[in-house]
Amino acid sequence: MGLMSRMSTIFKSKVSAALDAAEDPRQTLDYSYERQMEMLQQVKRSLADAVTARKQIELQKVRLQGDIDKYQSEAEAALNAGREDLARQALERKAALVAQSGGLDGQIAELKAQEDKMEENARRLDTKIASFRAQKEVIKAQYTTAQAQVKMGEASTGLSEELADVGLSVQRAQDKTERMRARAQAIDELTDKGVLDDALAAPGDDPVDRELSRTKQAAQVEDDLQALKAKLGAGEQK
């Protein structure tokens, strides 16, 4: 378990380092800003839904008030006609609608309180997002400037990856050139010594035999030269 734990820690650190190297803080800031804007839009949509619900209840209350006024008029007309029983029925219906209208007043007040709270939250969030937007633009500008300074410093000191690759390429080219020059010199030296003649020699041809043959040929040439000199000298004496 101890080994597995250490391996897990090492793996996590490697992943974290890789993610840190790949992460662009400017993109992270922009993404955070977009998420906050989405939250603000959700709050505003919720606020719009709450206002819509309150308006619907207020319209319902207006219709109820119209029915209340109608039953009130009917009750007065029935009483004037001497129909107290009809007047009583109209007033009973009116009372039920008045009670229902009173319940709607409570719902309207509750929705209005929720609206006020949501509006306050939306204003606070809007202010926070505006502050974050200004801050993120400053941070992005600072990061871009710092990044440019790092690249300039790396370029001037040769620490950049691009220049490092160029330096390695130059070094490899120089090493390869030196190896080729050394090989050419080695081939010339071996050729001069006759070692590389083996590649073109007939089967069974031995370097020692060749050297002895050249020695014999040189001796023969020397003997022929001396004989020729002697012959020429004898001719002159005659």
Sequence and secondary structure as in RCSB ss.txt:
>XXXX:A:sequence
MGLMSRMSTIFKSKVSAALDAAEDPRQTLDYSYERQMEMLQQVKRSLADAVTARKQIELQKVRLQGDIDKYQSEA
EAALNAGREDLARQALERKAALVAQSGGLDGQIAELKAQEDKMEENARRLDTKIASFRAQKEVIKAQYTTAQAQV
KMGEASTGLSEELADVGLSVQRAQDKTERMRARAQAIDELTDKGVLDDALAAPGDDPVDRELSRTKQAAQVEDDL
QALKAKLGAGEQK
>XXXX:A:secstr
 HHHHHHHHHHHHHHHHHHHHH  HHHHHHHHHHHHHHHHHHHHHHHHHHHHHHHHHHHHHHHHHHHHHHHHHHH
HHHHHTT HHHHHHHHHHHHHHHHHHHHHHHHHHHHHHHHHHHHHHHHHHHHHHHHHHHHHHHHHHHHHHHHHHH
HHHHHHHT SHHHHHHHHHHHHHHHHHHHHHHHHHHHHHHHHHTGGGGGGS TT  HHHHHHHHHHHHHHHHHHH
HHHHHHHHHHHH 
